[in-house]
Each structure stands twice: as structure tokens, then as C-alpha cells.
């Protein structure tokens, strides 16, 4: 059976990304727009191939031409489409092409089909929508695709019954043992095409699924607040295999929250060091899930950047968001990163329903004190299926699903009770400028050097770490020099810091 799996990408967003990259200098400000090989459909492909009897092709709507995608649909027996909410409109369009023009059975999966299957089914863009993880569901659907009577016994799907009404089966339990999930079929992608679009060429990796926290703006229906992770051994096996196969300058860990299991993360780092693997990697974290020893091992094992979801510096907003973190914890976490010399970036969310001018002032003050290497400031995009969406859906300017938006940019989607959209954009700009003033200049540089010196005095082990880190960095640079020497002639981390104009001069 020939299966075509497609990652849908809004063509409006695709054009926006292309324009951003073409401008060159502003590219870094939108680094989260980078195009990565989709891991979801690659993991499903690996599962089908491990079963046998399936010929699987992968297409990424971010890169591949629609003519090529449609031709593949015509040649396929079954079409599968993955969709995030910003790409739902495009996924529906591709689903209609697959079913109506190509006459193929069509299966939709991903976050939006999980929370809003009716969006696709009522439009005739899908035969079946998968709810949650599709690792075990997709093979079962394919096995019984021609037997509609059997669909009601397949867990985790929604389809239209004979009477035209939605039929939703019970949710399938999540996979508990991540080591049983096959590694993504990276080999089905032309990885070089992805590398050529990136500020820092690298390979995405996902070593865990889920997040146990309850932030009201986060859509966690794919993995309902349940965290599961690969073993440390399997994690490093995957990392080593990718390094040997693609020789990338970096690995990007796309785990929702990599540092939630402290013991496991330290085991991963120690195993990297034990194998003498020399590569750089990045991850996402929370400031209240790190400590000195954890960050020390992460940096020693090659971690060069940590992204933290800060969201706000206001205790009231953090409480309303159900962020379960405090400004005091944020300050402590930031200091730990500076002590070990870790490059760290904050994500901040403006436009929350309870936001006030005082909240923004508190956020500016906290960001200035933390002196992170970089920040990314977004304006709230209410996603169907989230708690905050239910709170403000009566204020929406239109159907969110029909709006092509980016999570990290600013599209006006609802009317804030206290701020106009222009005022939110201005507050965002003000915060970026405040961060630039606090982060740059000789005083900040001197303060960081002094903190590092005190940290080494208090923790002499950092001196030995410093020597080992630089030894491993030289090995890393030697390893990638042949393939990437010219590409990495500029500092890739600095490229991801936006240029901020402050009166008469520019600050990076």
C-alpha cells in the first residue's frame, strides 16, 4: 500500500517566511520561523515501515511545490495530512484536493484535527480525523480502511456516520514507553534542503512527549498533560546516529520540556561526555526545573542555548496563566544560567486578558534584571482547545481557524479589554528596547564577567569544566569544518538576536 503523508503549511505564512529570509538582516528576529523537517509524520512513516507492507512518502508543504504534492496524491492509495491550528485552512484545502480531485481516502491528524475534527469532516476534507497520538491508530485505520463497520472499534478517531453526524470513539491511551517508538524516518527527507534554509543548520530531535503543567494558553490535547521520555541510553544513541549520518553543527531538542526529569537529563549529559561525543545542542525548559548542577552538566555536554517560557514578570499574570512560577524563581534561574555561562533566551507573552500597564512595567523590570542573552515577545494567539480561548472567544474578531497566523508574531485576533492592537505592539517594542539597554554595553559585560568569576571561586569545578568544554568545542569545530566552515563563518547565535534601534545607534 502506497501512503503519502503531508505536513500542511499555510501558504501565507510560507510567503512571509520567504520574504523574511530574503531580507537577510531581520532574519534572526524571526528565527522561530525556520523550516525544520516535520518529526510527526516522519515518526508515523517509521512505524508503518517497521510493520512492513507500506511504501511511504513524506512531503513538507513548507518546501515542496503543490504540483509535486498533488501528483503524489494521485499515485497514492491513501493520503495523510498533519495540521497545526495556523495551518488548518491549508490542511482543509489539501484534504479537499486529495478526496475530490484525486479520489483518495484521506486521514487528518495533528493538534487541530484532535481538537476540531468537525472543521475537516463537515467540509468533506477528511474521511477520518485522528485524536491524539497516531502511532498505533494510523496502522489500525489502514488495516480496516475498507471496512467502515470496523471504524467504530478503532480508538482515537472521529468520522461521519451514515446519518451525517460525527462519531467519536474513545480516546486511545498514550504510549507509555517511548523507547518503543521508532526513530523518525529522517532518511525520507532531503535534509540538505532544510539545512540550506536555516540560520544555524541542524537536525530536530524529540526525546520526550508531553508537559505536566497547566498553562491556560497551551493546547496540550495531543498528549493530555502526560509526560513520557526515552531512556538516557536510547536518547544518546539517537543523537550519535544523527551526528554520524548528517554531521550537523547542532541538534535542536524539540521536547516540550526537556528538563522536567532532572536525573534523566544528567544521565543523558554524562553519557554524551562518556562517549566523548562533540556536538552542540539546544533545548526548551522552565526556570524552576533547573539548578546549578543540572545546568553545569548540560553545558559540559554541549548545550549552547536554553529557551525558557518566561511569559510575564507580573505575579498576577503568572498566576492567572497558571504558569506555576514566580518572579523570584525566574530571577534565581536567570542567575544560575549566568553563573555557568549558559546562553539563554526568554519567551514572553503579551496581550493576556488580565494584562495591565503595571504588569508590563513589572515585566520590563524583571527582564532588565535577568539580562538574558535574547528575548522573543509574542502577542497572544488564542488557540481552540485552550482554557484562555474559552475565556475570550466572545471577543474574537473572527474564526481563529480561518486566520493564518504565526504563534510568535502578532496578528490581531481579538479585542483586548484595555489595549488596542497597536498599543500591544508598542508595548512589545518597548520591552525589546528595554532588554537591549539592559543586556548590552560595558556595564552588563563587566557584571557578567564578575558573576562568572565569583561562580568559579565558589565552585572550582567550573574551571575544570571550562577547560573540557573548550576541548570538546575544538573537536566539534574540527568535525564540522569540512561541511560547514563557510556557513558558520559568522556567529550563528548572534544572528538570532534582533537588531534594536535605540535613538541614534543600533544595538544587537
C-alpha positions as CSV (number, residue, x, y, z in Angstrom):
1,X,0.0,0.0,0.0
2,X,1.4,3.4,-1.0
3,X,0.9,6.0,1.7
4,X,1.6,9.8,1.2
5,X,2.0,11.8,4.5
6,X,1.9,15.6,4.2
7,X,2.7,18.3,6.6
8,X,0.4,21.2,5.8
9,X,1.8,24.7,5.8
10,X,-0.2,27.9,5.4
11,X,0.9,29.4,2.1
12,X,0.5,33.0,3.5
13,X,2.9,32.1,6.3
14,X,5.2,30.3,3.8
15,X,5.5,33.5,1.7
16,X,6.0,35.6,4.9
17,X,8.9,33.3,5.9
18,X,10.5,33.5,2.4
19,X,10.3,37.3,2.5
20,X,11.8,37.5,6.0
21,X,14.7,35.3,5.0
22,X,15.2,37.2,1.7
23,X,15.7,40.4,3.8
24,X,18.8,38.9,5.4
25,X,19.3,41.4,8.3
26,X,16.0,40.9,10.1
27,X,16.2,37.1,9.6
28,X,17.3,36.5,13.2
29,X,14.3,38.2,14.7
30,X,12.1,35.6,13.2
31,X,14.4,32.6,13.9
32,X,11.4,30.5,15.1
33,X,10.1,30.7,11.5
34,X,12.9,28.4,10.5
35,X,11.7,25.3,8.5
36,X,12.5,22.0,10.1
37,X,11.8,18.5,8.9
38,X,8.4,17.6,10.5
39,X,9.0,14.9,13.1
40,X,5.4,13.8,13.5
41,X,4.8,12.4,10.0
42,X,8.4,11.1,9.9
43,X,7.7,9.1,13.1
44,X,4.5,7.7,11.6
45,X,6.4,6.7,8.5
46,X,8.9,4.9,10.6
47,X,6.1,3.0,12.4
48,X,4.5,1.9,9.1
49,X,7.8,0.8,7.6
50,X,8.6,-1.2,10.7
51,X,5.3,-3.1,10.3
52,X,6.0,-3.8,6.6
53,X,3.8,-3.7,3.6
54,X,3.7,0.1,3.3
55,X,5.5,2.3,0.8
56,X,5.6,5.7,2.5
57,X,6.5,9.1,1.0
58,X,6.8,12.3,3.0
59,X,6.0,15.8,1.8
60,X,6.5,19.2,3.5
61,X,4.2,21.9,2.3
62,X,6.8,24.4,3.6
63,X,9.2,23.4,0.9
64,X,7.6,21.2,-1.7
65,X,5.6,22.5,-4.6
66,X,1.9,21.9,-4.6
67,X,2.1,20.3,-8.1
68,X,4.5,17.7,-6.7
69,X,2.3,17.1,-3.7
70,X,-0.9,16.6,-5.9
71,X,1.0,14.3,-8.2
72,X,2.0,12.2,-5.3
73,X,-1.7,12.1,-4.1
74,X,-2.8,10.8,-7.4
75,X,-0.2,8.0,-7.2
76,X,-1.0,7.1,-3.6
77,X,-3.5,4.6,-2.2
78,X,-4.1,6.7,1.0
79,X,-3.3,10.3,1.9
80,X,-2.5,11.5,5.4
81,X,-2.3,15.2,6.4
82,X,-0.9,16.7,9.6
83,X,-2.1,20.1,10.8
84,X,-1.4,22.7,13.4
85,X,-4.1,25.3,14.0
86,X,-2.3,28.1,12.0
87,X,-2.2,25.6,9.1
88,X,-5.7,24.2,9.4
89,X,-7.1,26.2,6.4
90,X,-4.3,24.9,4.2
91,X,-4.8,21.3,5.5
92,X,-8.5,21.5,4.7
93,X,-7.6,22.7,1.2
94,X,-5.2,19.8,0.7
95,X,-7.8,17.4,2.1
96,X,-10.4,18.5,-0.4
97,X,-7.9,18.1,-3.3
98,X,-7.0,14.6,-2.0
99,X,-10.6,13.5,-1.7
100,X,-12.4,15.4,-4.5
101,X,-9.7,15.7,-7.2
102,X,-7.7,12.6,-6.6
103,X,-10.4,10.4,-5.1
104,X,-8.2,9.1,-2.3
105,X,-9.1,8.1,1.3
106,X,-7.9,10.9,3.4
107,X,-6.8,10.9,7.1
108,X,-6.2,14.1,9.1
109,X,-4.1,14.2,12.3
110,X,-2.3,16.6,14.5
111,X,-3.3,19.2,17.1
112,X,-6.2,20.8,15.1
113,X,-7.9,17.6,13.9
114,X,-7.6,16.5,17.5
115,X,-9.5,19.4,19.0
116,X,-11.7,20.4,16.0
117,X,-12.3,17.3,13.8
118,X,-15.6,18.8,12.6
119,X,-13.7,21.6,10.8
120,X,-12.4,19.0,8.3
121,X,-15.1,16.4,8.3
122,X,-18.1,18.7,7.8
123,X,-16.2,20.3,4.9
124,X,-15.6,16.9,3.2
125,X,-11.9,17.3,3.6
126,X,-11.3,14.1,5.5
127,X,-12.7,10.6,5.9
128,X,-11.2,10.2,9.4
129,X,-9.6,12.5,11.9
130,X,-7.2,11.1,14.4
131,X,-7.4,12.4,18.0
132,X,-4.0,12.5,19.8
133,X,-1.0,10.4,19.0
134,X,-1.3,8.4,15.8
135,X,1.5,5.9,16.2
136,X,-0.9,3.0,16.9
137,X,-4.0,4.5,15.5
138,X,-2.9,5.0,11.9
139,X,-1.8,1.4,11.3
140,X,-5.1,0.2,12.6
141,X,-7.0,2.6,10.4
142,X,-5.1,1.4,7.3
143,X,-5.8,-2.2,8.2
144,X,-9.5,-1.6,8.4
145,X,-9.8,1.2,5.9
146,X,-12.3,-0.6,3.6
147,X,-14.5,-1.9,6.5
148,X,-16.5,1.1,7.7
149,X,-18.3,-1.1,10.2
150,X,-15.0,-1.6,12.0
151,X,-14.2,2.0,12.4
152,X,-16.3,2.4,15.5
153,X,-14.0,-0.1,17.2
154,X,-10.8,1.9,16.4
155,X,-9.8,4.0,19.4
156,X,-9.0,7.7,19.0
157,X,-10.8,8.7,15.8
158,X,-13.7,10.8,14.6
159,X,-15.7,10.2,11.4
160,X,-19.1,10.9,9.9
161,X,-21.7,8.2,10.4
162,X,-24.2,7.1,7.9
163,X,-26.6,9.7,9.2
164,X,-24.0,12.5,8.6
165,X,-23.4,13.1,12.3
166,X,-20.0,12.9,14.0
167,X,-19.0,9.6,15.5
168,X,-16.2,9.9,18.1
169,X,-14.6,6.8,19.5
170,X,-13.0,6.6,23.0
171,X,-9.6,8.2,23.2
172,X,-6.6,5.8,22.8
173,X,-4.3,5.6,25.8
174,X,-1.0,7.3,25.3
175,X,2.1,5.3,24.5
176,X,3.9,5.0,27.9
177,X,7.3,3.5,26.8
178,X,9.0,6.0,24.5
179,X,11.8,3.6,23.7
180,X,9.2,1.5,21.8
181,X,8.5,4.4,19.4
182,X,10.8,4.1,16.3
183,X,13.1,6.9,15.5
184,X,11.8,9.3,12.8
185,X,12.5,8.3,9.2
186,X,14.8,11.3,8.6
187,X,16.1,9.5,5.5
188,X,12.8,10.1,3.7
189,X,13.6,13.8,3.7
190,X,16.2,15.7,1.6
191,X,17.9,17.0,4.7
192,X,20.3,19.3,2.7
193,X,17.3,21.3,1.6
194,X,16.4,22.1,5.2
195,X,20.0,22.9,6.2
196,X,20.2,25.5,3.4
197,X,17.3,27.5,4.8
198,X,18.5,27.6,8.4
199,X,20.4,30.3,10.3
200,X,22.2,27.5,12.1
201,X,21.9,24.2,10.2
202,X,20.8,21.4,12.4
203,X,18.6,18.4,13.0
204,X,15.5,18.4,15.2
205,X,15.2,15.7,17.8
206,X,12.3,14.8,20.1
207,X,13.2,12.6,23.1
208,X,10.0,13.0,25.1
209,X,6.4,13.9,24.8
210,X,4.0,15.9,26.9
211,X,4.2,18.5,29.6
212,X,2.7,18.1,33.1
213,X,2.0,21.8,33.6
214,X,-1.3,23.5,33.0
215,X,-0.7,26.9,31.3
216,X,-4.0,28.2,30.1
217,X,-2.7,29.3,26.7
218,X,-1.2,26.0,25.8
219,X,-3.0,23.3,23.7
220,X,-2.0,20.1,25.3
221,X,-4.8,17.9,23.9
222,X,-2.3,15.8,21.8
223,X,-0.7,14.5,25.0
224,X,-3.1,15.5,27.8
225,X,-0.6,16.8,30.4
226,X,1.2,13.4,30.5
227,X,5.0,13.4,30.2
228,X,6.9,10.4,28.9
229,X,10.6,10.2,27.9
230,X,13.1,8.0,26.1
231,X,15.8,6.4,28.3
232,X,19.1,8.2,28.5
233,X,20.8,5.4,26.6
234,X,18.3,5.5,23.7
235,X,18.4,9.3,23.6
236,X,22.2,9.4,23.2
237,X,22.0,6.5,20.7
238,X,19.7,8.6,18.5
239,X,21.9,11.7,18.9
240,X,25.0,9.8,18.0
241,X,23.3,8.3,14.9
242,X,22.2,11.7,13.7
243,X,25.7,13.1,14.2
244,X,27.3,10.3,12.2
245,X,24.7,10.4,9.4
246,X,24.4,14.2,8.9
247,X,27.3,15.8,10.6
248,X,25.1,18.8,11.6
249,X,26.5,21.8,13.5
250,X,23.7,21.5,16.1
251,X,20.8,19.3,17.3
252,X,17.6,21.0,18.3
253,X,15.7,19.2,21.1
254,X,12.1,19.8,20.4
255,X,10.8,18.3,23.6
256,X,8.0,20.4,25.2
257,X,10.1,20.5,28.4
258,X,13.4,18.7,28.2
259,X,14.5,19.3,31.8
260,X,11.4,18.0,33.7
261,X,13.2,14.8,34.8
262,X,16.4,16.1,36.4
263,X,18.0,12.6,36.9
264,X,17.4,11.6,33.3
265,X,18.9,14.8,31.9
266,X,22.0,14.5,33.9
267,X,22.3,10.8,32.8
268,X,22.0,12.0,29.1
269,X,24.7,14.6,29.6
270,X,27.0,12.2,31.4
271,X,26.5,9.6,28.6
272,X,27.4,12.2,26.0
273,X,30.6,13.0,27.9
274,X,31.4,9.4,28.5
275,X,31.2,8.6,24.7
276,X,33.3,11.7,24.0
277,X,30.7,13.0,21.6
278,X,31.4,16.5,20.4
279,X,28.3,18.4,19.2
280,X,26.2,21.4,20.2
281,X,22.5,21.2,21.1
282,X,19.7,23.4,22.2
283,X,16.5,22.7,24.3
284,X,13.4,24.3,25.9
285,X,13.0,24.5,29.6
286,X,11.4,26.2,32.6
287,X,13.4,28.3,35.1
288,X,12.0,26.3,38.0
289,X,13.2,22.9,36.6
290,X,16.9,23.8,36.5
291,X,19.6,24.0,39.2
292,X,23.3,24.6,39.2
293,X,24.4,21.0,38.8
294,X,21.9,20.3,36.0
295,X,23.0,23.4,34.0
296,X,26.6,22.6,34.6
297,X,26.3,19.2,33.1
298,X,24.2,20.4,30.2
299,X,26.8,23.0,29.3
300,X,29.6,20.4,29.7
301,X,27.7,18.0,27.4
302,X,27.4,20.6,24.6
303,X,24.2,22.6,25.3
304,X,24.7,26.0,23.9
305,X,21.3,27.6,24.3
306,X,18.3,27.1,26.5
307,X,14.9,28.6,25.7
308,X,12.7,29.5,28.7
309,X,9.0,30.3,28.7
310,X,9.0,33.3,31.0
311,X,5.7,34.8,29.7
312,X,5.4,37.6,32.2
313,X,7.2,39.3,35.1
314,X,3.9,40.1,36.9
315,X,2.9,37.8,39.8
316,X,-0.7,38.4,39.0
317,X,-0.5,37.5,35.3
318,X,1.7,34.4,36.1
319,X,-1.0,33.2,38.5
320,X,-3.8,33.9,36.0
321,X,-1.9,32.0,33.3
322,X,-1.4,29.0,35.8
323,X,2.2,29.2,35.0
324,X,3.2,27.9,38.4
325,X,6.3,30.1,38.6
326,X,7.2,33.3,40.5
327,X,9.4,36.3,39.7
328,X,11.7,35.2,42.4
329,X,12.2,31.8,40.8
330,X,12.8,33.5,37.4
331,X,15.5,35.7,38.9
332,X,17.1,32.7,40.6
333,X,17.0,30.7,37.4
334,X,18.5,33.5,35.3
335,X,21.4,33.9,37.8
336,X,22.1,30.2,37.6
337,X,22.4,30.4,33.8
338,X,24.7,33.4,34.0
339,X,26.9,31.6,36.6
340,X,27.6,28.6,34.4
341,X,27.9,30.8,31.3
342,X,24.8,29.4,29.6
343,X,23.3,31.3,26.7
344,X,19.6,31.6,27.5
345,X,16.6,33.2,25.8
346,X,13.2,34.2,27.2
347,X,9.8,33.8,25.5
348,X,7.4,36.4,26.7
349,X,3.6,36.6,26.0
350,X,1.8,39.9,25.9
351,X,-1.9,40.6,25.3
352,X,-3.2,38.2,28.0
353,X,-6.7,39.1,29.1
354,X,-5.7,40.4,32.5
355,X,-2.7,42.4,31.4
356,X,-2.4,46.0,32.6
357,X,0.3,48.7,32.2
358,X,1.6,47.9,35.6
359,X,2.0,44.2,34.6
360,X,4.1,45.4,31.6
361,X,6.2,47.6,33.8
362,X,6.9,44.7,36.1
363,X,7.8,42.5,33.1
364,X,10.2,45.2,31.8
365,X,11.9,45.5,35.2
366,X,12.3,41.7,35.6
367,X,13.7,41.2,32.1
368,X,16.2,44.0,32.7
369,X,17.3,42.3,35.9
370,X,17.6,38.9,34.4
371,X,19.8,40.1,31.4
372,X,19.0,37.1,29.2
373,X,21.0,36.8,26.0
374,X,17.9,37.3,23.9
375,X,14.1,37.6,24.2
376,X,11.2,36.8,21.9
377,X,8.0,38.7,22.6
378,X,4.7,37.4,21.2
379,X,1.1,38.6,21.4
380,X,-1.4,36.1,22.5
381,X,-3.0,33.9,19.8
382,X,-6.0,32.2,21.4
383,X,-6.0,28.5,20.2
384,X,-9.2,26.5,20.2
385,X,-9.0,23.8,22.9
386,X,-7.1,26.0,25.4
387,X,-8.5,27.5,28.6
388,X,-7.9,31.1,27.6
389,X,-9.7,30.6,24.3
390,X,-12.8,29.6,26.2
391,X,-12.4,32.7,28.3
392,X,-12.2,35.2,25.4
393,X,-13.9,33.5,22.5
394,X,-16.8,36.0,22.7
395,X,-14.2,38.8,21.9
396,X,-12.8,37.1,18.8
397,X,-12.7,39.2,15.6
398,X,-13.4,36.1,13.5
399,X,-12.9,32.4,13.2
400,X,-9.4,31.7,14.5
401,X,-9.1,28.6,12.3
402,X,-9.8,30.8,9.2
403,X,-7.0,33.1,10.3
404,X,-3.5,32.3,9.1
405,X,-1.3,33.4,11.9
406,X,2.1,32.7,13.4
407,X,2.4,31.8,17.1
408,X,5.4,34.1,17.6
409,X,4.4,37.1,15.6
410,X,1.5,39.4,16.1
411,X,-1.9,39.1,14.3
412,X,-4.9,40.9,15.7
413,X,-7.3,38.1,16.6
414,X,-9.4,39.5,19.4
415,X,-10.3,42.8,21.2
416,X,-8.3,43.2,24.4
417,X,-10.3,44.9,27.1
418,X,-7.6,47.5,27.9
419,X,-5.3,47.8,24.9
420,X,-5.6,48.3,21.2
421,X,-3.6,46.1,19.0
422,X,-1.2,49.0,18.1
423,X,-0.7,49.6,21.8
424,X,0.2,45.9,22.4
425,X,2.7,46.1,19.5
426,X,4.2,49.3,21.0
427,X,4.5,47.6,24.4
428,X,6.2,44.7,22.7
429,X,8.7,47.1,21.1
430,X,9.3,48.9,24.4
431,X,10.2,45.6,26.1
432,X,12.6,44.6,23.4
433,X,14.3,48.0,23.7
434,X,14.5,47.8,27.5
435,X,16.1,44.4,27.2
436,X,18.6,45.7,24.7
437,X,19.6,48.5,27.0
438,X,20.0,46.2,30.0
439,X,21.8,43.4,28.0
440,X,24.3,45.4,26.1
441,X,27.1,47.8,27.0
442,X,30.2,47.6,29.1
443,X,28.4,47.6,32.5
444,X,26.4,44.4,31.5
445,X,29.5,42.8,30.1
446,X,31.5,43.6,33.3
447,X,28.7,42.4,35.5
448,X,28.6,39.0,33.7
449,X,32.3,38.6,33.9
450,X,32.3,39.4,37.6
451,X,29.4,36.9,38.2
452,X,31.4,34.2,36.3
453,X,34.5,34.9,38.4
454,X,32.6,34.6,41.7
455,X,30.9,31.4,40.5
456,X,34.3,29.9,39.7
457,X,35.6,30.9,43.2
458,X,32.5,29.4,44.8
459,X,32.5,26.3,42.5
460,X,36.1,25.5,41.4
461,X,34.8,22.6,39.4
462,X,33.7,25.2,36.8
463,X,37.4,25.8,36.0
464,X,37.9,22.2,35.0
465,X,34.6,22.3,33.1
466,X,35.8,25.4,31.2
467,X,38.9,23.5,30.0
468,X,36.9,20.4,29.0
469,X,34.1,22.5,27.3
470,X,36.7,24.3,25.1
471,X,38.5,21.0,24.3
472,X,35.2,19.5,23.2
473,X,34.3,22.7,21.3
474,X,37.6,22.4,19.3
475,X,36.7,18.8,18.5
476,X,33.2,20.0,17.4
477,X,34.6,22.7,15.2
478,X,37.1,20.3,13.6
479,X,34.3,17.8,12.9
480,X,32.0,20.3,11.1
481,X,34.7,22.4,9.4
482,X,34.8,20.4,6.2
483,X,31.0,20.6,5.6
484,X,30.1,23.9,7.4
485,X,33.2,26.1,7.6
486,X,31.9,28.8,5.3
487,X,28.3,28.6,6.5
488,X,29.3,29.2,10.1
489,X,31.9,31.9,9.5
490,X,29.5,34.2,11.4
491,X,28.4,33.6,14.9
492,X,25.1,31.8,14.5
493,X,23.9,32.6,18.0
494,X,24.3,36.3,17.4
495,X,22.3,36.1,14.2
496,X,19.3,35.1,16.2
497,X,19.3,38.3,18.2
498,X,17.2,41.0,16.6
499,X,18.6,44.4,15.7
500,X,17.1,47.0,18.0
501,X,17.3,50.7,17.1
502,X,17.9,52.9,20.2
503,X,17.8,56.6,19.3
504,X,21.0,57.3,17.3
505,X,22.7,53.9,17.3
506,X,22.0,50.2,16.8
507,X,22.4,47.5,19.5
508,X,22.5,43.8,18.9
